[in-house]
Amino acid sequence: MNARTLGQGLALTAVAVGLIAAGCARTIHGEAVANETDRAAYVSSVSSSAAAATSAQVRSAKAAVCAGFFTSAVDVKLKLSSLSRELEAQQDRAAARTKARDAGAALSSAATTVTDALRDNPSIPAVLNAAMSEYASAAKDFASELNKLAVGSTSPEVFIAADDRYRAARDAALDSCS
């Protein structure tokens, strides 16, 4: 080994040890205290960021649930309108039964779509959850009554009650999404 290289290495080591010793030799007396202004600003910043993220998540969940509702509600509306026209015409009972089954299937599908959207988006507000849950339940019950209508086994009172409940639940769901 070269004596010059060894000398330079020892000199560098001595300087490094000296700097470390000098840096560690000085002590600071007292207690560490957080700057309250900075701490308050940091806490406020973190809180507002968390609130914004939660708010965005809730809006996204609401949009997903309402999108599923609107899409399925439009299909149901079209099927029910078609059934209504067929019933008013009173010409073809077989066509009316088919349209009643189609409307029942659309209602069942709407109930499933909304129920799935509620399950996939648990962060929605309680008011929206209640309105959509009632819509899904009312749609399922009305679908059952439409299917009974198709085979001629429903009573007018039960059918009308299911229809009224569905319409009320649909209106409440529309209000909660707007």
C-alpha positions in Angstrom: 0.0 0.0 0.0 1.2 3.5 -0.8 2.2 5.6 2.2 0.7 8.7 0.6 -2.7 7.1 0.1 -2.6 5.7 3.7 -1.8 9.2 5.0 -4.7 10.8 3.1 -7.1 8.1 4.3 -6.0 8.6 7.9 -6.3 12.4 7.5 -9.8 12.1 6.1 -10.9 9.8 8.8 -9.5 12.1 11.5 -11.3 15.1 10.0 -14.6 13.1 9.8 -14.3 11.9 13.4 -13.4 15.5 14.5 -16.5 16.9 12.7 -18.8 14.3 14.2 -17.4 14.8 17.7 -17.7 18.6 17.3 -21.3 18.3 16.0 -22.4 16.0 18.8 -20.6 17.8 21.6 -23.0 20.7 21.6 -26.2 20.1 23.6 -29.4 22.2 23.5 -31.1 22.6 26.7 -34.9 22.9 27.1 -38.0 21.1 25.8 -39.1 20.6 22.2 -42.3 22.5 21.6 -44.3 22.5 18.5 -45.1 25.8 16.9 -48.8 26.0 17.6 -49.5 28.1 14.5 -47.8 25.6 12.2 -49.5 22.7 14.0 -52.9 24.2 13.7 -52.4 25.0 10.0 -51.2 21.4 9.4 -54.1 19.9 11.3 -56.5 22.1 9.4 -54.9 21.2 6.1 -55.1 17.4 6.8 -58.7 17.8 8.0 -59.8 19.7 4.9 -58.1 17.2 2.7 -59.7 14.3 4.4 -63.1 16.0 4.2 -62.7 16.7 0.5 -61.7 13.1 -0.2 -64.7 11.8 1.8 -67.0 14.3 0.1 -65.7 13.2 -3.3 -66.2 9.6 -2.4 -69.8 10.2 -1.3 -70.5 12.1 -4.5 -69.0 9.4 -6.6 -71.1 6.7 -4.8 -74.3 8.8 -5.1 -73.6 9.2 -8.9 -73.1 5.5 -9.3 -76.3 4.6 -7.5 -78.4 7.2 -9.2 -77.0 6.3 -12.6 -78.1 2.7 -12.1 -81.5 3.9 -10.9 -82.0 6.3 -13.8 -81.0 3.7 -16.4 -83.3 1.0 -15.1 -86.1 3.5 -14.4 -86.2 4.6 -18.0 -86.5 1.0 -19.1 -89.3 0.3 -16.7 -91.1 3.5 -17.8 -91.0 2.4 -21.4 -92.2 -1.1 -20.6 -95.0 0.2 -18.4 -96.1 2.7 -21.0 -96.2 -0.1 -23.6 -98.3 -2.2 -21.3 -100.6 0.7 -20.6 -101.2 1.3 -24.3 -101.9 -2.4 -24.8 -104.4 -2.5 -22.0 -106.2 0.6 -23.2 -106.5 -0.9 -26.7 -108.2 -4.0 -25.2 -107.6 -6.0 -28.4 -104.9 -8.6 -27.8 -104.8 -10.3 -24.4 -101.8 -12.4 -25.4 -99.8 -9.3 -26.3 -100.9 -7.6 -23.0 -99.7 -10.7 -21.0 -96.4 -10.5 -22.8 -96.0 -6.8 -22.1 -97.0 -7.4 -18.4 -94.2 -10.0 -18.2 -91.8 -7.7 -19.9 -92.6 -4.9 -17.5 -92.3 -7.3 -14.6 -88.9 -8.4 -15.8 -87.8 -4.8 -16.2 -88.9 -4.0 -12.7 -87.1 -7.1 -11.3 -84.0 -6.0 -13.2 -84.3 -2.4 -11.8 -84.6 -3.8 -8.3 -81.5 -5.9 -8.8 -79.5 -3.0 -10.4 -80.3 -0.7 -7.5 -79.7 -3.3 -4.8 -76.3 -4.1 -6.4 -75.4 -0.4 -6.6 -76.3 0.1 -3.0 -74.1 -2.9 -2.0 -71.2 -1.7 -4.1 -71.4 1.9 -2.7 -71.8 1.7 1.1 -70.7 5.4 1.6 -73.9 6.9 0.3 -76.0 9.1 2.6 -78.6 7.4 4.7 -81.5 9.3 3.1 -80.5 8.1 -0.4 -79.9 4.6 0.9 -83.4 4.5 2.4 -85.1 5.9 -0.7 -83.3 3.5 -3.0 -83.9 0.5 -0.8 -87.6 1.3 -0.7 -87.5 1.7 -4.5 -85.9 -1.7 -5.0 -88.4 -3.4 -2.6 -91.4 -1.7 -4.2 -90.2 -2.5 -7.7 -89.7 -6.2 -6.7 -93.3 -6.3 -5.3 -94.8 -4.5 -8.3 -93.0 -6.9 -10.6 -94.5 -9.8 -8.7 -98.0 -8.3 -9.1 -97.4 -7.7 -12.8 -96.4 -11.4 -13.3 -99.6 -12.4 -11.4 -101.5 -10.1 -13.7 -100.1 -11.9 -16.7 -101.6 -15.2 -15.5 -104.7 -13.6 -14.1 -104.1 -14.3 -10.4 -103.9 -10.9 -8.8 -106.6 -8.9 -7.1 -107.2 -5.3 -8.3 -106.8 -4.0 -4.8 -103.4 -5.6 -4.3 -102.2 -4.6 -7.8 -103.3 -1.0 -7.3 -101.6 -0.9 -3.9 -98.3 -2.3 -5.4 -98.6 0.2 -8.3 -99.1 3.2 -5.9 -96.2 2.1 -3.6 -93.9 1.7 -6.7 -94.8 5.2 -8.0 -94.3 6.8 -4.5 -90.9 5.0 -4.1 -89.9 6.0 -7.6 -90.7 9.6 -7.0 -88.8 9.6 -3.7 -85.8 8.0 -5.4 -85.9 10.7 -8.1 -86.1 13.4 -5.5 -83.1 11.9 -3.5 -81.0 11.8 -6.7 -81.6 15.4 -7.7 
